[in-house]
Amino acid sequence: MIDYKNIITIDPGKRSGKPCIRGMRITVGDVLGWLATGMSFDDILEDYPELTQDDILAVLAFAAAREQRTQFVAA
């Protein structure tokens, strides 16, 4: 698994503190949304040439790590 800690950045002054990719204004949520709509890695990289495949893998690793830390409380 890729180490997302050097790729995913959080800056309170950028995009309201949402996790972004390498300090850009592209958020983890943006990339996850594109993937959820069926965009492939190649589609994303073509539309956003400033991104790399490692950036997309870091988004997935970050989301997976966050999911593993999530706890649900039964009502």
C-alpha positions in Angstrom: 0.0 0.0 0.0 1.3 3.5 -0.9 2.2 5.8 1.9 -0.3 8.6 1.5 1.1 10.8 4.3 3.5 12.5 1.9 0.8 13.1 -0.7 -2.4 13.9 1.2 -2.2 17.3 2.9 -4.6 19.2 5.2 -4.4 22.9 5.4 -7.1 24.8 7.3 -6.9 27.7 4.8 -7.4 25.6 1.7 -10.7 24.0 0.7 -12.0 24.5 4.3 -9.4 22.1 5.7 -10.5 19.2 3.5 -7.7 16.6 2.7 -6.1 17.7 -0.6 -3.5 16.2 -2.9 0.0 17.7 -2.6 -1.3 21.1 -1.5 -3.4 21.5 -4.6 -7.1 22.4 -4.5 -8.1 18.9 -5.6 -9.5 17.1 -2.7 -9.7 13.4 -1.7 -13.4 13.7 -2.0 -13.1 15.1 -5.6 -11.1 12.1 -6.7 -13.3 9.6 -4.9 -16.3 11.2 -6.5 -14.8 10.9 -10.0 -14.0 7.2 -9.4 -17.5 6.6 -8.0 -19.0 8.0 -11.3 -17.0 5.4 -13.2 -14.0 7.5 -14.3 -10.9 5.4 -14.8 -7.5 6.3 -13.6 -6.6 7.2 -17.2 -9.7 9.4 -17.5 -8.8 11.3 -14.4 -5.1 11.7 -15.4 -6.2 12.9 -18.9 -8.6 15.5 -17.4 -6.2 16.5 -14.6 -2.6 16.2 -15.9 -1.2 17.7 -12.7 -2.2 14.4 -10.9 -0.2 11.2 -11.0 -1.2 7.6 -10.6 0.4 7.6 -7.2 -1.9 10.6 -6.2 -4.9 8.5 -7.0 -3.5 5.5 -5.2 -2.8 7.7 -2.2 -6.5 8.9 -2.2 -7.6 5.3 -2.0 -5.1 4.4 0.7 -6.2 7.5 2.7 -9.9 6.5 2.3 -9.1 2.9 3.3 -7.2 4.0 6.4 -10.0 6.4 7.4 -12.6 3.7 7.0 -10.6 1.3 9.2 -10.6 4.0 11.9 -14.4 4.6 11.6 -16.5 3.2 14.4 -20.3 2.9 14.2 -22.5 3.0 17.2 -25.7 1.1 17.1 -28.8 3.0 18.0 
